[in-house]
Amino acid sequence: MKVESPRLGLMKEYRIAMNDEPGALADHCEAIAAADVNILAVVAIGGDTASAAVLTDNADATSGALDGMGASYTVAELKSA
């Protein structure tokens, strides 16, 4: 079953790869915010590489913002059991 919001439609998660350095997550969040997109949730993921999972209220604008800054990311549709 796909997770949908009556207001937002199909929800998508952006998994963003980034440099493991201070301000990297902030740079990505600022680019998304500059596109007038609201960030609904974010989870920073540590390990061998740094990444974050981000949920926003506008998938198309989020993709545009990340593409505009040359970000490396993947997109997945959120599903529930």
C-alpha positions in Angstrom: 0.0 0.0 0.0 1.4 3.4 -0.9 1.4 6.2 1.6 -0.6 9.2 0.4 -1.7 12.4 2.1 -4.9 14.0 1.0 -3.1 17.3 0.8 0.2 16.2 -0.5 -0.5 13.2 -2.7 2.0 10.4 -3.0 4.8 10.9 -0.5 8.5 10.6 -1.6 11.6 10.2 0.4 14.8 11.8 -0.8 18.0 10.0 0.3 20.8 12.6 -0.2 24.5 11.7 -0.2 26.8 14.4 1.1 30.2 15.2 2.3 30.8 14.4 6.0 31.6 18.0 7.0 30.0 20.7 9.1 27.2 22.5 7.2 26.7 19.9 4.5 23.2 19.1 5.6 22.4 22.8 6.1 23.5 23.5 2.5 21.0 21.0 1.1 18.2 22.1 3.4 18.8 25.8 2.5 18.6 24.9 -1.3 15.3 23.1 -0.7 13.9 26.0 1.4 15.0 28.5 -1.3 12.7 26.7 -3.7 9.8 27.4 -1.3 9.6 23.8 -0.2 8.7 22.8 3.3 10.8 20.1 4.9 8.4 17.8 6.8 11.0 15.4 8.2 14.7 14.8 8.1 16.9 12.0 9.4 20.7 12.2 9.3 22.3 8.9 8.6 25.9 8.2 9.6 28.2 5.3 8.7 30.9 4.9 6.1 29.3 7.8 4.3 27.1 10.7 5.3 23.5 10.9 4.0 20.1 12.2 5.0 16.6 11.0 4.4 14.3 14.0 3.7 10.5 14.2 3.3 9.1 17.4 1.8 5.7 18.9 0.7 6.7 19.3 -3.0 8.6 16.5 -4.8 9.0 18.2 -8.1 10.5 21.4 -6.5 12.7 19.3 -4.2 14.1 17.5 -7.2 14.7 20.8 -9.0 16.5 22.3 -6.0 18.7 19.3 -5.5 19.5 19.1 -9.2 20.3 22.8 -9.2 23.0 22.3 -6.6 24.4 19.2 -8.2 23.4 17.0 -5.3 23.6 13.2 -5.4 20.3 11.7 -4.3 17.8 8.9 -4.9 14.0 9.0 -4.6 11.8 6.3 -3.1 8.0 6.2 -2.8 7.0 5.7 0.8 5.0 2.5 1.5 3.4 1.0 4.5 2.6 -2.6 5.4 
